[in-house]
Amino acid sequence: MVGWIPFFNTTEALYDMHLESNNQYKADCTHYIYSPYLFLPLWLDTIRVMEDFIPRNKRRQKEITQTFFDRIYSAESNVVLKGSSKALYLVQNRTKRLFLDWNKFLALGYTSVDVEQVSDTVLGLLADGEPVI
């Protein structure tokens, strides 16, 4: 969504602070602020546009989050997750299994592209399983 904020219409009456162009002076394009409320219409319109846009964005984020949890909670999941530490976890059957060895990670066919960064809170929602040996 692209909004149009008619700021020119709001500030057109304030043109009297510009020096007129004549032989002695050139037009001054300095914009004077008459009061702290000068930009209020701009901010109000910006807030209105953002409030129209953000709820749709939040709904989309909720859909993405639900899809993510459906995927990691499914019985067939084989998702590799990483929290704030360097530890990598293989998620299977709603449990997280710590990779103890990078070579085992590679031997199972995973690469760094397969690792999904999540918050530690998300990792805390999963039960601990046996390490990947």
trRosetta pair geometry for C-beta under 8 A, 3 or more apart (Angstrom, degrees):
i j d omega theta_ij theta_ji phi_ij phi_ji
1 49 7.2 -172 116 -165 116 91
1 52 6.6 -97 109 112 166 117
1 53 5.5 -148 47 -89 125 102
3 45 6.9 173 147 162 134 98
3 46 8.0 163 82 -109 145 43
3 48 7.7 145 -139 92 156 91
3 49 3.8 -89 -21 -109 159 135
3 52 7.9 124 -71 49 125 136
5 41 7.9 144 -174 133 100 87
5 42 5.9 73 166 -132 140 67
5 45 4.4 137 -121 111 101 146
5 46 6.8 -2 -85 -60 147 72
5 49 7.7 -81 -63 -26 102 138
6 9 4.2 -1 153 23 112 120
6 10 6.5 127 110 -22 77 89
6 45 8.0 174 27 -90 64 165
7 10 5.3 -55 -152 36 41 116
7 11 6.1 14 160 0 74 111
7 41 7.1 158 -111 98 67 109
7 42 5.3 30 -101 -88 115 104
8 11 6.4 -75 -144 50 26 92
8 12 6.0 50 158 -58 67 95
9 12 5.9 -26 -139 -7 27 119
10 41 4.6 -161 -119 66 151 152
10 42 7.2 -148 58 -47 161 80
11 14 5.0 -53 -169 32 71 119
11 15 7.9 106 141 -52 75 70
11 31 7.8 -3 -176 -149 145 116
11 38 7.4 52 -101 -175 102 97
12 15 6.2 -15 -177 -30 48 111
13 16 7.9 -14 161 -8 53 100
14 17 6.3 -14 165 8 80 111
14 32 7.3 -150 171 65 116 88
14 34 6.4 -129 -124 -26 123 126
14 38 7.7 44 -76 -138 162 113
15 18 5.6 -38 -176 13 68 117
17 30 7.4 -91 133 89 109 88
17 31 7.8 95 86 -145 131 34
17 32 4.4 -108 171 19 165 130
18 27 6.1 9 172 -168 110 91
18 28 5.6 -173 -152 70 62 77
18 29 6.9 16 -125 -100 110 37
18 30 7.7 166 -105 50 66 65
19 25 5.3 -86 150 148 130 139
19 26 7.7 70 95 90 117 38
19 27 6.1 179 83 -139 74 40
19 28 4.2 66 23 6 102 107
20 25 7.3 83 79 85 52 119
20 27 6.6 -23 -156 -100 22 83
21 25 6.8 -140 -128 99 37 75
21 26 5.9 3 -119 -150 88 41
21 27 4.3 -44 -56 -44 96 91
22 25 5.8 40 45 44 82 81
25 28 7.8 -40 168 -32 113 93
33 36 7.5 45 160 -86 121 35
33 38 5.1 -133 -148 8 78 153
34 38 5.7 128 42 -78 81 114
35 38 5.7 147 62 -41 64 82
37 40 4.5 -13 -168 -21 73 129
39 42 4.7 -51 -170 42 75 120
39 43 5.8 73 132 -22 90 100
40 43 5.8 -59 -144 40 32 106
40 44 6.1 31 160 -20 68 108
41 44 5.7 -55 -142 38 30 111
41 45 6.2 27 160 -15 65 107
42 45 6.1 -61 -150 39 26 106
42 46 6.2 27 153 -20 63 109
43 46 5.4 -53 -144 37 33 114
43 47 6.3 35 156 -20 66 103
44 47 5.8 -51 -148 35 30 111
44 48 6.5 33 152 -21 63 105
45 48 5.5 -51 -147 34 34 114
45 49 6.4 33 155 -18 66 104
46 49 5.9 -55 -150 36 30 109
46 50 6.3 27 154 -16 65 108
47 50 5.7 -58 -146 40 31 110
47 51 6.2 30 157 -20 66 107
48 51 5.9 -56 -146 36 27 109
48 52 6.6 28 154 -19 62 105
49 52 5.8 -57 -154 34 32 112
49 53 6.4 19 154 -12 66 112
50 53 5.8 -64 -145 43 33 105
50 54 5.6 30 165 -26 73 112
51 54 6.2 -44 -123 32 27 109
51 55 7.3 30 176 -18 56 100
52 55 7.6 -70 -173 26 20 101
53 56 6.3 -71 -169 38 41 107
53 57 6.3 35 147 -20 75 113
54 57 5.2 -58 -148 38 40 116
54 58 6.2 42 155 -23 72 102
55 58 5.5 -51 -146 34 35 112
55 59 6.5 38 154 -20 65 100
56 59 5.7 -50 -151 33 34 112
56 60 6.5 34 150 -18 65 104
57 60 5.7 -54 -151 36 33 112
57 61 6.4 35 150 -21 65 104
58 61 5.5 -50 -147 34 34 114
58 62 6.5 39 152 -22 64 102
59 62 5.6 -53 -153 33 33 114
59 63 6.6 34 149 -19 64 103
60 63 5.6 -52 -152 34 35 113
60 64 6.5 35 151 -18 66 104
61 64 5.6 -53 -148 37 34 111
61 65 6.2 35 153 -20 66 106
62 65 5.7 -53 -145 37 30 112
62 66 6.3 31 155 -19 64 106
63 66 5.8 -55 -146 36 29 110
63 67 6.4 30 154 -19 63 107
64 67 5.7 -55 -149 36 30 112
64 68 6.4 34 151 -23 64 105
65 68 5.6 -53 -151 33 32 115
65 69 6.5 24 155 -12 66 105
66 69 5.9 -56 -147 40 32 105
66 70 6.2 37 153 -22 66 106
67 70 5.6 -52 -146 35 30 114
67 71 6.4 31 154 -21 63 107
68 71 5.8 -60 -154 35 29 111
68 72 6.5 10 158 -6 67 107
69 72 6.1 -58 -138 44 34 99
69 73 5.7 21 165 -10 69 116
70 73 6.3 -68 -139 46 21 101
70 74 6.4 37 157 -45 61 101
71 74 6.0 -43 -150 7 27 114
71 77 5.9 115 158 -107 61 117
71 79 6.6 93 133 -60 103 141
72 77 5.4 115 -137 -162 32 163
72 79 5.2 -74 -104 38 84 150
72 81 7.5 33 -119 -51 136 132
72 91 5.1 -17 -154 134 95 156
72 94 7.7 98 138 -107 74 53
72 126 7.4 -79 152 -84 124 126
73 77 7.1 92 42 -15 14 146
73 94 5.5 32 -138 -94 64 95
74 77 4.8 122 65 -39 82 96
75 93 6.0 22 -140 -105 62 71
77 91 5.6 -30 125 111 121 98
77 92 6.5 -167 87 -112 76 41
77 93 7.7 -169 51 -37 90 30
78 90 6.8 -17 -160 -169 70 98
78 91 7.4 162 -144 74 21 64
78 92 6.1 18 -100 -88 64 91
79 90 7.6 146 76 -159 39 49
79 91 4.5 -13 62 50 90 114
79 116 6.4 -27 179 20 105 129
80 88 5.9 -4 -173 -176 104 106
80 89 6.9 155 -155 79 54 46
80 90 5.8 -27 -98 -98 72 60
80 91 7.4 -167 -82 8 21 82
80 99 8.0 13 -138 -30 108 131
80 105 7.7 83 -128 -147 142 104
80 110 5.6 92 -44 -146 153 145
80 114 5.0 65 33 127 128 99
80 115 4.9 -67 112 -100 113 59
80 116 6.7 136 84 14 62 77
81 88 7.5 151 77 -159 39 58
81 89 5.0 -23 63 64 87 101
81 91 5.8 47 -4 -30 114 117
81 96 6.7 -67 52 -124 121 119
81 115 7.3 121 -124 -160 12 68
81 116 5.5 -37 -107 70 64 89
81 117 7.9 116 -161 -116 65 13
81 118 5.1 -21 -159 15 113 123
81 122 7.4 -129 -166 113 145 116
81 123 6.4 177 126 -91 132 92
82 85 7.9 -131 -172 73 80 57
82 86 7.8 -32 -154 -166 114 24
82 87 7.0 165 -135 88 73 51
82 88 5.4 -33 -85 -104 93 66
82 89 7.3 167 -79 17 42 79
82 115 5.1 26 -13 -179 121 114
82 116 7.1 168 22 79 78 39
82 117 5.5 -39 74 -103 96 58
82 118 7.1 139 66 24 43 72
83 87 7.0 6 37 65 94 96
83 89 8.0 38 -14 0 92 121
83 117 7.9 112 -115 -158 17 63
83 118 6.3 -45 -93 78 62 75
83 119 6.9 22 -137 154 85 21
83 120 4.5 77 -164 -89 131 67
83 122 7.6 -176 -99 62 94 88
83 123 4.5 -54 -66 -17 125 148
84 119 7.8 16 -41 -151 95 47
84 120 5.4 -38 2 -50 106 110
87 98 6.0 -43 -169 -137 116 101
87 99 7.6 159 -170 48 67 78
88 98 7.5 114 79 -154 50 55
88 99 4.5 -8 81 29 101 124
88 105 6.2 43 88 -105 151 138
88 115 6.3 -76 -125 -116 113 119
89 96 4.0 -1 179 -173 138 106
89 97 6.2 135 -162 60 74 37
89 98 5.8 -39 -102 -90 77 48
89 99 7.1 -149 -90 -6 24 81
89 123 6.8 130 14 -133 155 108
89 126 7.7 135 144 89 150 148
90 96 7.3 142 69 -159 38 55
90 97 4.7 -28 62 63 91 100
90 99 6.4 94 -22 -56 97 91
90 108 7.8 -21 -96 107 144 169
90 132 5.3 73 16 -57 132 137
91 94 7.7 7 -176 -117 94 14
91 95 7.2 170 -148 83 59 35
91 96 5.3 -29 -94 -99 76 69
91 97 7.6 174 -84 16 25 76
91 126 6.3 -83 -122 -138 108 156
92 95 6.3 -25 71 60 64 83
92 97 6.4 -5 25 -1 104 122
92 129 7.1 -69 60 39 90 171
93 129 7.7 99 70 -86 99 148
94 126 6.5 -164 176 -139 56 83
94 127 6.4 47 129 24 86 103
95 126 6.3 132 -141 172 25 96
95 127 4.7 -49 -110 80 82 91
95 128 6.8 19 -164 130 95 11
95 129 3.4 90 143 -47 130 117
96 123 6.4 23 -55 -154 170 81
96 126 4.3 88 -25 115 105 134
96 127 7.3 170 16 79 73 40
96 128 6.3 -43 64 -111 85 46
96 129 6.3 173 70 16 30 94
97 129 4.4 -49 -76 80 84 111
97 130 6.1 1 -127 78 108 52
97 131 6.0 135 -176 -137 81 22
97 132 4.9 99 133 -45 115 84
98 128 7.9 -2 -23 -151 101 93
98 131 4.6 -40 68 -117 89 86
98 132 6.8 -146 91 13 38 81
99 102 7.2 81 141 -85 124 36
99 104 6.1 -175 -156 82 93 109
99 105 4.8 38 -158 -69 152 103
99 131 7.5 135 -104 -169 10 85
99 132 4.9 -21 -102 53 58 124
100 104 7.0 39 60 28 72 144
100 131 5.0 49 -37 170 111 134
100 132 6.6 -166 8 69 79 66
100 133 6.5 11 31 -98 129 59
101 104 4.2 85 76 1 102 106
101 105 7.0 -162 99 -8 56 82
101 132 7.9 -122 37 100 79 90
101 133 7.9 65 11 -142 116 41
102 105 5.3 -49 -155 31 40 120
102 106 6.5 34 151 -14 69 103
103 106 5.7 -54 -149 40 35 109
103 107 6.0 40 150 -26 68 107
104 107 5.3 -50 -139 36 33 116
104 108 6.5 31 159 -19 63 103
104 132 5.8 164 132 127 135 104
104 133 7.0 -126 -119 168 158 17
105 108 6.3 -63 -158 33 24 106
105 110 5.2 -73 175 67 76 120
105 132 7.6 93 -75 99 65 143
106 109 7.8 71 176 -56 37 12
106 110 6.8 -102 -95 64 29 70
106 111 7.5 54 -117 -90 73 57
108 132 7.6 -48 -36 -178 149 138
110 114 4.6 -107 -152 56 88 149
110 115 7.6 85 171 -52 118 78
111 114 5.7 112 55 -1 57 99
112 115 5.7 -43 -161 14 49 117
118 122 4.1 -83 161 69 124 143
118 123 6.2 143 93 -44 115 83
119 122 5.0 106 59 0 76 96
119 123 7.4 -140 101 2 47 85
120 123 5.4 -52 -150 39 42 114
120 124 6.2 48 149 -26 68 104
121 124 5.5 -53 -150 33 31 115
121 125 7.1 39 150 -28 60 98
122 125 5.8 -49 -161 20 36 115
122 126 7.6 26 149 -13 61 101
123 126 6.1 -62 -164 32 41 107
130 133 7.8 -50 148 -13 104 103
